């Protein structure tokens, strides 16, 4: 098994929610794709007045992001932050517990810090996608003379975007952006053909 497969197996086996439960943190809110806690990193349950620590359940394995302190990644990074221990030490401990072995060669071949990088979308990433969708819609409306029918159509699109935006799902948001941009392009093209009386 490749070293990256071993790491993925660890992330799947050792859940952030189980770890938080084990150290005394209980969820504040739960939904099918995320669980919200008071942040254990930037001051613990007493100082995080507004729950800001999100554990995301929709990927291959659980990841986290805190809107308060901006930290986010996987179970190894969380344990390293809370236990004040090096990532390599925690990795070796979990590999030993689970019976997996990446071997010294594997760790030399792949820098540990690179392997443990886990890009968790930040609110800024999602906001950039949201802004680009709004720009595409505004550009489309300007090109079609802001007709009532087109305004109604764009309002429906914006409602759909807002629903996805509330889920804090970066992948769904980028996928939706691609569909919207393509859809607006096709709609604009059909309008031009119609205006030129080409069928």
Secondary structure, 3 states (H helix, E strand, C coil): CCHHHHHHHHHHHCCHHHHHHHCCCCCCEECCCEEEECCCCCCHHHHCCCCCEEEECCCCCCEEEECCCCCEECHHHHHHHHHCCCHHHHHHHHHHHHCCCCHHHHHHHCCHHHHCCCCCCCHHHHHHHHHHHHHHHHHHHHHCCCCHHHHHHHHHHHHHHHHHHHCCCHHHHHHHHHHHHHHHHHHHHHHHHHHCCCC
